[in-house]
Amino acid sequence: MSFAELPIWTFIMIFAVLLLSMLVASILKHFIPALQKTLIPVSVLGGILLLVISTVVYFTAGDYLFNLPAFGSPSADDSANAAMSGMEVLEVITYHCLGIGFIASGMRNSKKKFTKKRAGEIFDSGVTTVNGYLIQAFAGLIVTIIAAWVIDVPGLISAAGILLAFGFGQGTGQALNYGKIYENQYSFENGANFGLTVAALGFLVACIGGVVYINVMRKKGYIKIDTSERHSTLSDYEDDNELPAVSSMDKMTVQFALVLAVYAISFGIMYGLSALLPSLADTLFGFNFLIGVILTVPAKAILNKLYDKKVIKKRIVNNYMMDRISGFAFDLMIVAGVAAIQLPLLATYWHVLLILAVLGTVLTFWYVNLVSKKLFPSYRHEQFLAFFGMLTGTASTSCSAFR
């Protein structure tokens, strides 16, 4: 092995380009007022920039941006065991960042009091979200059944419409996971790209549709936006009796160690179960985020027991840093997922994707508006924005409207 070989630099070069694209996107948002008004996340905008560049490179150089030699793309002379191409690396980044982001969010210590009213709101929100997934999946399924069996779109499978729920409802990571499963197990041509494209369309719907709704409701006086500045205090960054920021082991290092330890255990569980049930291997690994989140419950219980027994005297988990880890992971997941889309491969499906996006938007808008009006009358419009952003983009998209 020589450090002068390009494959050694593959991950560094790809990470550098992904992060640089977000910096450029942030600068564009700062200087272009129209982009600020859309509330489009910087990660989505950065991914779109890379998607455009990659598509242009494809038509001029004959391959996608991240498949060029500078990003460690295997040459034609390489063996079957050659390293992954740059586009495959993007998919790997998207996959792992989903799990890491959810685990970091799950490791946070909750400070909210669990009242009866709060329990009811949580139950209503959960049912609303699940029903939203079902509506999207059912509608998408009808579209692709017609497209596959009646119109006979080549390469499309009838179950592809379920990706509308994963792309709109759960975001880039799950859309990629199940698109890949459909591609590997059910011969859905370019299934991963199909899922990623649905997710990207969902982000655009969430940001553009949400901004239109905010502006309309603001003009009618139903929504008020607080423009006052909020000054941070020490309590925003740490709680009492926590580890010092710098000691023999940096505080951020401790947070990463906890997250990756939980993720490593989740891998062991998935690997063991897939060995027992090989036919379900892809499905099990598709739920990497869910298994990871479930494991955060016993992980926090063990830590709390050690605190009570005074085995550990200082609190280890820092909510602020866990938020930063999950934020970084989700940003990287989104920019990598959008950049991994290969538009020329989707030429056969463009009309199906367009119908799915329009139908998903209309049904989600109607359903969320109805539920918000019935179940959350005192803050109907704010709850609408939260649900609509979450059921078309991600949870972080729904939160961006309130920042």
BABAGU-189358 format. One record per residue (C-alpha): x, y, z; chain. Coordinates in Angstrom, 2 decimals, always signed. Layout:
BEGIN
c1 / c2 / c3 / ch
X / Y / Z / A
...
//
This chain:
BEGIN
c1 / c2 / c3 / ch
+0.00 / +0.00 / +0.00 / A
+1.23 / +3.46 / -0.93 / A
-0.19 / +6.67 / +0.46 / A
+0.23 / +8.13 / -3.02 / A
-2.51 / +5.88 / -4.39 / A
-5.83 / +7.59 / -5.12 / A
-8.05 / +5.04 / -3.28 / A
-6.30 / +6.01 / -0.02 / A
-7.78 / +9.48 / -0.43 / A
-11.27 / +8.44 / -1.57 / A
-13.16 / +9.07 / +1.65 / A
-11.27 / +12.28 / +2.47 / A
-11.90 / +13.74 / -0.99 / A
-15.59 / +12.81 / -0.92 / A
-16.11 / +14.17 / +2.60 / A
-14.27 / +17.36 / +1.64 / A
-16.47 / +17.92 / -1.43 / A
-19.69 / +17.19 / +0.50 / A
-18.80 / +19.62 / +3.29 / A
-17.50 / +22.22 / +0.83 / A
-20.78 / +22.07 / -1.09 / A
-22.64 / +22.92 / +2.13 / A
-20.32 / +25.86 / +2.75 / A
-20.97 / +27.15 / -0.77 / A
-24.71 / +26.61 / -0.29 / A
-24.58 / +28.53 / +2.98 / A
-22.83 / +31.45 / +1.26 / A
-25.42 / +31.43 / -1.54 / A
-28.26 / +31.50 / +1.01 / A
-26.60 / +34.42 / +2.76 / A
-26.29 / +36.54 / -0.38 / A
-29.43 / +35.48 / -2.28 / A
-32.62 / +36.64 / -0.48 / A
-34.83 / +34.33 / -2.55 / A
-33.01 / +31.29 / -1.16 / A
-33.38 / +32.59 / +2.39 / A
-37.14 / +32.89 / +1.95 / A
-37.48 / +29.28 / +0.77 / A
-36.09 / +27.96 / +4.09 / A
-34.47 / +25.18 / +2.06 / A
-31.89 / +23.44 / +4.28 / A
-28.27 / +24.07 / +3.40 / A
-27.68 / +20.32 / +3.14 / A
-30.40 / +19.98 / +0.50 / A
-29.13 / +22.98 / -1.45 / A
-25.56 / +21.63 / -1.28 / A
-26.76 / +18.26 / -2.54 / A
-28.63 / +19.88 / -5.43 / A
-25.49 / +21.81 / -6.42 / A
-23.50 / +18.56 / -6.53 / A
-26.32 / +16.82 / -8.38 / A
-26.28 / +19.48 / -11.10 / A
-22.48 / +19.38 / -11.37 / A
-22.46 / +15.57 / -11.43 / A
-25.09 / +15.48 / -14.19 / A
-23.16 / +18.02 / -16.29 / A
-19.97 / +16.00 / -15.80 / A
-21.83 / +12.86 / -16.91 / A
-22.84 / +14.41 / -20.23 / A
-19.43 / +15.99 / -20.84 / A
-16.96 / +13.44 / -19.43 / A
-19.05 / +10.28 / -19.75 / A
-19.32 / +9.47 / -16.03 / A
-20.62 / +10.99 / -12.81 / A
-18.57 / +13.41 / -10.73 / A
-17.89 / +10.97 / -7.89 / A
-16.95 / +8.17 / -10.29 / A
-13.99 / +10.12 / -11.67 / A
-10.45 / +8.87 / -10.80 / A
-9.95 / +11.77 / -8.36 / A
-12.51 / +10.11 / -6.10 / A
-10.95 / +6.67 / -6.23 / A
-13.24 / +5.15 / -8.85 / A
-12.06 / +1.64 / -9.81 / A
-10.72 / +1.37 / -13.33 / A
-11.92 / -1.17 / -15.86 / A
-8.79 / -3.21 / -15.25 / A
-9.52 / -3.69 / -11.56 / A
-10.62 / -7.05 / -10.29 / A
-14.10 / -7.92 / -9.04 / A
-12.89 / -7.20 / -5.51 / A
-11.94 / -3.63 / -6.34 / A
-12.76 / -0.75 / -4.04 / A
-16.17 / +0.90 / -4.14 / A
-16.87 / +3.62 / -6.65 / A
-17.44 / +7.15 / -5.42 / A
-21.20 / +6.92 / -5.97 / A
-21.30 / +3.75 / -3.87 / A
-19.36 / +5.55 / -1.13 / A
-22.08 / +8.23 / -1.11 / A
-24.68 / +5.53 / -0.55 / A
-22.63 / +4.07 / +2.31 / A
-22.33 / +7.51 / +3.92 / A
-26.10 / +8.02 / +3.61 / A
-26.78 / +4.61 / +5.14 / A
-24.48 / +4.96 / +8.16 / A
-25.32 / +8.60 / +8.89 / A
-28.98 / +7.59 / +9.26 / A
-28.12 / +5.15 / +12.05 / A
-25.58 / +7.42 / +13.76 / A
-27.93 / +10.42 / +13.68 / A
-30.82 / +8.52 / +15.24 / A
-28.63 / +6.99 / +17.95 / A
-27.22 / +10.39 / +18.91 / A
-30.77 / +11.76 / +19.14 / A
-31.86 / +8.75 / +21.18 / A
-29.02 / +9.15 / +23.68 / A
-30.22 / +12.59 / +24.78 / A
-31.59 / +12.99 / +28.29 / A
-35.17 / +14.25 / +28.24 / A
-35.95 / +17.16 / +30.57 / A
-39.65 / +17.49 / +29.76 / A
-42.21 / +16.47 / +32.35 / A
-44.50 / +13.71 / +31.15 / A
-47.98 / +15.08 / +31.96 / A
-51.33 / +13.57 / +31.00 / A
-51.89 / +16.30 / +28.43 / A
-48.43 / +15.74 / +26.97 / A
-49.07 / +11.99 / +26.78 / A
-52.24 / +12.64 / +24.79 / A
-50.42 / +14.96 / +22.40 / A
-47.68 / +12.41 / +21.87 / A
-50.23 / +9.68 / +21.16 / A
-52.14 / +11.88 / +18.70 / A
-48.92 / +12.89 / +16.96 / A
-47.77 / +9.29 / +16.69 / A
-51.06 / +8.09 / +15.22 / A
-51.11 / +11.03 / +12.80 / A
-47.60 / +10.27 / +11.61 / A
-48.23 / +6.54 / +11.11 / A
-51.49 / +7.21 / +9.29 / A
-49.63 / +9.68 / +7.08 / A
-47.15 / +6.96 / +6.14 / A
-50.01 / +4.56 / +5.33 / A
-51.83 / +7.10 / +3.15 / A
-48.64 / +7.87 / +1.22 / A
-47.74 / +4.20 / +0.80 / A
-51.25 / +3.23 / -0.35 / A
-51.49 / +6.12 / -2.83 / A
-47.99 / +5.43 / -4.17 / A
-48.76 / +1.74 / -4.50 / A
-51.83 / +2.45 / -6.64 / A
-49.77 / +4.67 / -8.96 / A
-46.99 / +2.13 / -9.51 / A
-49.38 / -0.81 / -9.86 / A
-51.06 / +1.05 / -12.73 / A
-47.70 / +2.11 / -14.17 / A
-46.22 / -1.42 / -13.96 / A
-49.22 / -3.48 / -15.02 / A
-51.35 / -1.21 / -17.20 / A
-48.86 / +1.19 / -18.79 / A
-46.04 / -1.40 / -18.53 / A
-43.18 / +0.95 / -17.64 / A
-40.00 / -1.12 / -18.21 / A
-37.96 / -2.02 / -15.12 / A
-40.57 / -0.70 / -12.67 / A
-42.00 / -3.02 / -10.02 / A
-45.54 / -2.61 / -8.72 / A
-44.39 / -2.14 / -5.10 / A
-42.14 / +0.81 / -5.94 / A
-44.83 / +3.29 / -4.88 / A
-44.29 / +2.36 / -1.23 / A
-41.04 / +4.35 / -1.52 / A
-43.23 / +7.46 / -1.45 / A
-43.79 / +6.85 / +2.27 / A
-40.08 / +6.22 / +2.87 / A
-38.90 / +9.16 / +0.75 / A
-41.52 / +11.72 / +1.82 / A
-42.26 / +10.39 / +5.29 / A
-38.85 / +9.21 / +6.50 / A
-36.25 / +10.90 / +4.33 / A
-33.13 / +10.06 / +2.38 / A
-31.73 / +7.22 / +4.49 / A
-34.78 / +4.96 / +4.52 / A
-35.61 / +5.76 / +0.89 / A
-32.13 / +4.56 / -0.05 / A
-32.34 / +1.49 / +2.22 / A
-35.56 / +0.18 / +0.75 / A
-34.78 / +1.29 / -2.77 / A
-31.63 / -0.82 / -2.49 / A
-33.61 / -3.78 / -1.10 / A
-36.05 / -3.58 / -4.02 / A
-33.10 / -3.35 / -6.39 / A
-31.24 / -6.35 / -4.96 / A
-34.11 / -8.69 / -4.09 / A
-36.86 / -7.77 / -6.56 / A
-34.89 / -6.64 / -9.63 / A
-36.16 / -3.05 / -9.50 / A
-33.84 / -1.30 / -11.93 / A
-32.21 / +1.76 / -10.29 / A
-34.35 / +1.31 / -7.19 / A
-31.87 / +3.16 / -4.96 / A
-31.87 / +6.16 / -7.30 / A
-35.67 / +6.07 / -7.46 / A
-35.92 / +6.22 / -3.66 / A
-33.32 / +8.99 / -3.36 / A
-35.13 / +11.05 / -5.99 / A
-38.46 / +10.69 / -4.16 / A
-36.74 / +11.89 / -0.97 / A
-35.18 / +14.88 / -2.77 / A
-38.57 / +15.85 / -4.21 / A
-39.99 / +15.57 / -0.70 / A
-37.44 / +18.06 / +0.63 / A
-38.39 / +20.55 / -2.08 / A
-42.09 / +20.10 / -1.34 / A
-41.50 / +20.58 / +2.40 / A
-39.46 / +23.74 / +1.98 / A
-41.35 / +25.44 / -0.84 / A
-44.83 / +24.35 / +0.29 / A
-44.08 / +25.21 / +3.91 / A
-42.85 / +28.71 / +3.03 / A
-45.94 / +29.40 / +0.90 / A
-48.17 / +28.30 / +3.79 / A
-46.25 / +30.44 / +6.30 / A
-46.51 / +33.55 / +4.12 / A
-50.23 / +33.07 / +3.45 / A
-51.07 / +32.46 / +7.11 / A
-48.83 / +35.32 / +8.20 / A
-50.66 / +37.77 / +5.93 / A
-53.97 / +36.56 / +7.35 / A
-52.66 / +37.11 / +10.89 / A
-52.85 / +33.44 / +11.93 / A
-49.09 / +33.04 / +12.40 / A
-46.79 / +35.48 / +14.17 / A
-43.02 / +35.25 / +13.82 / A
-40.81 / +36.29 / +16.72 / A
-37.81 / +38.20 / +15.32 / A
-36.24 / +39.04 / +18.70 / A
-32.77 / +37.75 / +19.47 / A
-32.29 / +35.03 / +22.08 / A
-29.09 / +35.04 / +24.13 / A
-27.66 / +31.63 / +25.03 / A
-26.72 / +30.76 / +28.59 / A
-24.47 / +28.07 / +30.04 / A
-27.51 / +25.86 / +30.73 / A
-28.08 / +25.63 / +26.96 / A
-24.77 / +23.83 / +26.58 / A
-24.48 / +21.63 / +29.66 / A
-26.28 / +20.44 / +32.76 / A
-25.09 / +20.33 / +36.34 / A
-22.51 / +17.75 / +37.39 / A
-21.32 / +16.92 / +33.87 / A
-17.87 / +15.98 / +32.70 / A
-15.59 / +18.98 / +32.16 / A
-15.24 / +20.08 / +28.55 / A
-11.53 / +19.24 / +28.49 / A
-9.87 / +16.61 / +30.66 / A
-7.79 / +13.50 / +29.99 / A
-10.43 / +12.68 / +27.35 / A
-12.20 / +15.39 / +25.39 / A
-15.93 / +15.65 / +26.12 / A
-16.89 / +15.40 / +22.44 / A
-14.75 / +12.26 / +22.11 / A
-16.79 / +10.68 / +24.91 / A
-20.05 / +11.44 / +23.08 / A
-18.78 / +9.93 / +19.82 / A
-17.53 / +6.88 / +21.72 / A
-20.97 / +6.26 / +23.22 / A
-22.77 / +6.66 / +19.89 / A
-20.39 / +4.42 / +17.95 / A
-20.38 / +1.82 / +20.74 / A
-24.16 / +1.54 / +20.52 / A
-23.96 / +1.42 / +16.71 / A
-21.33 / -1.34 / +16.87 / A
-23.57 / -3.40 / +19.17 / A
-26.49 / -2.89 / +16.79 / A
-24.30 / -4.21 / +13.97 / A
-23.53 / -7.32 / +16.06 / A
-27.25 / -7.91 / +16.63 / A
-28.11 / -7.44 / +12.95 / A
-25.22 / -9.66 / +11.88 / A
-26.22 / -12.41 / +14.31 / A
-29.89 / -12.31 / +13.32 / A
-29.06 / -12.30 / +9.60 / A
-26.89 / -15.40 / +10.14 / A
-29.91 / -17.14 / +11.65 / A
-32.33 / -15.71 / +9.06 / A
-30.28 / -15.16 / +5.89 / A
-33.36 / -14.44 / +3.77 / A
-34.09 / -11.39 / +5.96 / A
-30.53 / -10.02 / +5.99 / A
-31.22 / -7.00 / +3.76 / A
-34.40 / -6.16 / +5.66 / A
-32.67 / -6.40 / +9.05 / A
-29.80 / -4.17 / +7.96 / A
-32.36 / -1.78 / +6.46 / A
-33.56 / -1.13 / +10.02 / A
-30.09 / -0.17 / +11.33 / A
-31.48 / +3.11 / +12.67 / A
-34.39 / +1.45 / +14.50 / A
-32.25 / -1.20 / +16.21 / A
-29.78 / +1.51 / +17.19 / A
-32.50 / +3.69 / +18.72 / A
-33.94 / +0.73 / +20.64 / A
-30.48 / +0.03 / +22.09 / A
-30.22 / +3.59 / +23.43 / A
-32.93 / +2.72 / +25.99 / A
-30.88 / +0.05 / +27.86 / A
-27.72 / +2.12 / +27.31 / A
-29.22 / +5.09 / +29.16 / A
-30.69 / +2.78 / +31.82 / A
-27.24 / +1.31 / +32.50 / A
-25.71 / +4.79 / +32.75 / A
-28.45 / +5.93 / +35.14 / A
-27.86 / +2.86 / +37.31 / A
-24.14 / +3.64 / +37.43 / A
-24.93 / +7.24 / +38.41 / A
-27.22 / +6.07 / +41.22 / A
-24.60 / +3.63 / +42.52 / A
-21.97 / +6.42 / +42.39 / A
-19.80 / +4.23 / +40.18 / A
-19.79 / +7.15 / +37.74 / A
-19.86 / +10.47 / +39.58 / A
-20.09 / +12.83 / +36.62 / A
-22.83 / +12.72 / +34.00 / A
-21.41 / +11.58 / +30.68 / A
-24.07 / +12.38 / +28.10 / A
-24.27 / +16.01 / +26.99 / A
-27.47 / +16.89 / +25.13 / A
-25.97 / +19.82 / +23.26 / A
-23.12 / +17.72 / +21.85 / A
-25.45 / +14.84 / +21.00 / A
-27.56 / +17.33 / +19.06 / A
-24.45 / +18.45 / +17.19 / A
-23.52 / +14.86 / +16.33 / A
-27.01 / +14.06 / +15.06 / A
-27.16 / +17.37 / +13.18 / A
-23.83 / +16.69 / +11.47 / A
-24.86 / +13.13 / +10.62 / A
-28.22 / +14.17 / +9.15 / A
-26.68 / +17.04 / +7.18 / A
-24.09 / +14.66 / +5.73 / A
-26.77 / +12.04 / +5.05 / A
-28.91 / +14.50 / +3.10 / A
-26.15 / +16.09 / +1.03 / A
-24.69 / +12.66 / +0.17 / A
-28.11 / +11.20 / -0.61 / A
-29.07 / +13.99 / -3.01 / A
-25.62 / +13.99 / -4.63 / A
-25.86 / +10.21 / -5.19 / A
-28.89 / +10.58 / -7.49 / A
-28.09 / +9.61 / -11.07 / A
-30.67 / +11.52 / -13.11 / A
-29.93 / +10.00 / -16.56 / A
-30.78 / +6.55 / -15.14 / A
-34.25 / +7.78 / -14.16 / A
-35.31 / +8.90 / -17.64 / A
-37.75 / +5.96 / -17.86 / A
-39.44 / +6.84 / -14.58 / A
-39.67 / +10.65 / -14.69 / A
-43.45 / +10.74 / -15.29 / A
-44.06 / +8.18 / -12.49 / A
-41.91 / +10.24 / -10.10 / A
-43.77 / +13.42 / -11.03 / A
-47.17 / +11.81 / -10.41 / A
-45.99 / +10.39 / -7.09 / A
-44.67 / +13.78 / -5.97 / A
-47.85 / +15.66 / -6.91 / A
-50.20 / +13.05 / -5.45 / A
-48.12 / +12.72 / -2.29 / A
-48.09 / +16.50 / -1.81 / A
-51.85 / +16.94 / -2.30 / A
-52.84 / +14.02 / -0.06 / A
-50.36 / +14.96 / +2.69 / A
-51.51 / +18.59 / +2.64 / A
-55.18 / +17.59 / +2.86 / A
-54.64 / +14.99 / +5.58 / A
-52.36 / +17.12 / +7.78 / A
-54.64 / +20.14 / +7.48 / A
-57.66 / +18.04 / +8.52 / A
-55.89 / +16.46 / +11.50 / A
-54.39 / +19.74 / +12.73 / A
-57.80 / +21.39 / +12.62 / A
-59.50 / +18.57 / +14.56 / A
-56.85 / +17.52 / +17.10 / A
-54.76 / +20.65 / +17.66 / A
-57.19 / +23.60 / +17.33 / A
-55.31 / +25.93 / +19.70 / A
-52.10 / +25.84 / +17.60 / A
-53.46 / +24.43 / +14.36 / A
-51.21 / +26.26 / +11.89 / A
-47.98 / +25.68 / +13.80 / A
-48.79 / +21.99 / +14.13 / A
-49.64 / +21.84 / +10.42 / A
-46.16 / +23.12 / +9.57 / A
-44.53 / +20.58 / +11.87 / A
-46.49 / +17.64 / +10.44 / A
-46.22 / +18.76 / +6.82 / A
-42.46 / +19.28 / +7.08 / A
-41.99 / +15.90 / +8.77 / A
-44.22 / +13.98 / +6.35 / A
-42.63 / +15.43 / +3.22 / A
-39.05 / +16.17 / +4.34 / A
-37.70 / +15.09 / +7.74 / A
-38.19 / +16.04 / +11.37 / A
-35.36 / +18.58 / +10.99 / A
-37.21 / +20.17 / +8.07 / A
-40.31 / +20.64 / +10.22 / A
-38.20 / +22.27 / +12.93 / A
-36.46 / +24.71 / +10.57 / A
-39.63 / +26.74 / +10.16 / A
-39.59 / +27.64 / +13.86 / A
-35.97 / +28.75 / +14.07 / A
//
